[in-house]
Amino acid sequence: MLIDVHAHFYHDRTPRADWRERNASRLEAGRKIGITIHVASILGSFGRTSPTYFPSPPDLEYGNDALLALAHDHPDAVRGYVTVNPNYTAHACAEIARCLGAGMVGIKLAASRRATEALLDPICEVAAKRGVPVLHHVWQHRRHDWPGQEASDGAELCALAARHPKVRFILAHIGGGGDWQHSLAAIRGGPGGVPNVYIDLSGSGVDGGMLEACLDAAGPERLLFGTDLTIDTGWAKLRYLERLLPPRELELVMWRNAASIFPRGAFPAD
């Protein structure tokens, strides 16, 4: 088993004219390197008809419906996160209920509202009640604001996780840019650390010592294999982990940790 906890697909209203080919190429590349399940999201229209990080309710619904259809067409390979914009609280909660009811297994929060904002609390309360994890977009050490997004860093996500200790949070793409050591320090925290935050190893960054530092900060029990938009660096990290970890710990990162935080029955071996 190899579970990719951070994947993306496209649909006909996203900017890519080759969206069908890109979806097919992800599935084919996944088969070649051994990915069993892609746990994926679609970020609205990826900026075409509403901002990528502030997607409109209609764009969210269209993207979530496209992902549900893809999962229906590839039941052995695709699972879904319901993507929501917490600035629309009532819509977000209703969309979570609709999509979890249709078979999705988690919640995706992009950079629509900072993790320290109270607007995220209703969504996290639903996540706790339904027993699903939250994949949260993170910039590793946010030093300023960027246009078009409300980026959160690891320290802010850990503050959210402390407010909602029953929710399992996935800190997105530790290699996705910025100072990943800042995020690891936040996860390590004080006595006991922040046990309900898991590290998604995706992102184009493949710095020397990154994976070793992740292991030191969270242990193999809270690391998750992921790839994000492209698979190449995820594949490289997987090959490195095969040489870094003993078989039992490698299994944890490849799939057992994911199976433990997603709803029972989300994956074949669960």
N, C-alpha and C positions, 0 to 999 in steps of 0.2 A: 504493500500500500504506500502511496505517496499522495498526500493531500496538499494542494496549492491553496492556501487560505486567502490569497489576494490576487485575483484575476479580474480582467475586464473584457467585455465584448462590446460590439457596436450594433447599430441598426440603421435603417434607411434614412433617418432624419439626423444622423450625425454627420460631421463634415467629411468623412471618408467615403468617396465614391466606391472604393474597393472593400466596403465593409464586409460583404459576404466572404471574400477571399481572406481577409484578415481573421475573421472568426474561424474559418476552416483551417488556416495555417496555425492558429493557436492550438486547436485540437490535435492537429497532426504532429506538431512539434512536441506537444505533451505526450502523445503516444510514444514518440521516439525516445524520450528520456525517462518514461515510466510514470508520468503523472496519472493517477487513478481518477481523481476528482478535482475539477476546477471550481472553487467557491468564488463566485464572480458578482460584480455589480456593473450597472450601466449608469453613468452620471448624467441623467437626463438626456439632453441632446449634445453633450460635450461642447457646449458654448454656441451652437448654431442658432438656436432660437431663444435661449435664455442663458445667462452666465453659467459657466461650468460649476462654479462653487455656490451659486445662488439660483439653482434651477427652479423654474416655475412649477406649480402643481400639475398642469397638463403635461409638461415635459417629463416630470418624474413618473407620472402614471404610464406614459407611453414607453419610457425606458424600462420600467419594471415589468410591464406587459411583454415587451420584447424578450426580456430575460426569462420570464416564465415560459414563453413559447419555446425558447432555445432549450431550456431544461426539459421541457416535454419532448422535444425532438431528440435529445441526447440524455436520456434518464440515467445512463450508467456513468456519465462523465461530467455533468454540470449540476451545481447547486447554486442557490441565489441568496444574496443579501438584498433586502429591500432598502433602496436609497431614499432618504427623506431630507427635507430642508426644515430644520427646527424653527426657522422664523415663521413657519405656518404650523403652529402647534396642533390645532385640531385636525388639519389635513394629514400631518405626519402620523399622528396616532391612528387615524382611520386607515391610512395606507399600510401601516405596519400590520394592523389586524387583518386587512384584506390579503396582503401578500403572504404573511405567515400561514394564513388559512389555506392559501393556494399551494403551499409547499416550500416556501423559502425558509431558510434556516438561520438567518442572522440579520443584523441591521448595519447599514453603512452610513456613517456621518462624514461628510467631506468638510471643507473649510468654510462652512456657512455661518457658523457662530462659534466664538471661542469656547473652549471646554470649561472655562470658569463661569460661564453664563448660566443663569437659572433656567433659561429656556430649554436647556438640555435635560433638565430633571424629569419632566413628564415622559420623555422618550426612554430614559434610563429606568424609570419605574415600570414601564411596560416591558422592557427587556428583562428586568428581574422577575416580573410576574410570569412571563412566557418562557423563561429559561434559555434565552438566546444571547450570544455574544454580540458586542458592538465593535466593529472595525472603525477606528477613528483616524482620519487623515492627520498626520503630524509632521511639522517641520522641526528638524532637530536643532533646537535652540533658536527660538524666534527673537531676533534682536531689533526688529522694526516691523512695521506693517507693509504689506504689498498690496497694490491695487487689485481689486476683483476678488479678494478673499479675506476671510477672518481666520488666519492660520493659528493653530495652537501648537505648543511644543510639549515635550515630554513631562515637564514639571506641571503644566496646566492639566494635562490628561491625568496625571497622578492625583491631582487635587479633585478632579471629577470622580476618579475611582475611589478615593477615600470617602466621598459623599455617598457612594453607592457600592458598598462592599459586597453585595450579593451579585453584582453584574461582573461578567468577565469581559475585560476590554482588551482589544488587540491594538497595540501601538504600531501604526502603519509604517512600512518601509524604513527600517533603521538605516538602510543605505541610500535613502532617497534624497539626501542633501542636508548640509548643515553639520553641526557639531554633535555627532552621535554619542560622544562621551558624556555630553551634558544630559542627554536622555537617560543614559545608563546610570548616571549618578542619581537622577531623580527616582528611578525605579528601585535602586538599591536602598535609598532613603535611610531612615533610622532603624532601630531594632525591628526585625521582621520584614522590613522593606514594604513594598506594595504588592501583596501576593495575588491580587486579581488583575494585574496588568501583564499581558503576554507580549513578547517581542516578535513581530513579523520581520523575517530576515530579508525581505525583498528590497529592491532599489538598485540603481546602477552603481552605487558605491561598493567597491570591493577592497577597501583599505586593508593593508597588512595589520593583523592583530584585532580586527573588528569582531570576528566570530569568537575568538578567544575571550575578548572583553565581554561579549554578550553572555557567554557561559559563566564567566566570573560574577556578573551582575545578577543573573536570574537563574542560573543552573539550567541543565538540559530540560527540566520539567516545564519551563515557561518559554521555550523557543519554538517557533512555528515556521515551517517552510512556506515561502511565498515567492511570487515572481513579479507582480504588478503588470505593467503594460507589455513588457517584453520578457521572454523566457531566458535569454542568454546568460545574464548574470546569476539568475536563480540556479541555473544548471551548473555554473562554475562553483557557486557556494555549496551545492549539493555534493559535488565531487570532492571538494575540500573537506566537508563534514565527514565524508566516508573514510577519510584518512585521519581525522582528528578525534572521532568518537568511537568508543567500543560499540558493538552491535546493539546492545539493549538501549543505550542512550541515543544512538542514531535512529532507532525505531520511534523513540519518543518524539524527536524533531520531525521525522518524516510523516507521522500520522497519528500516533497515539495521543499526543497532547491535543491535537485538533479534535479527535473523537471524544475527548473528555470534556471539552467546553461547548461543543455544539449539541443540539438536542439528540437524545438517544434515537437511533435509527436513521440519522442523517446520512450515514455512510455504510457501505455493504458489510464491513467487518465489525461494525458496532453492535 
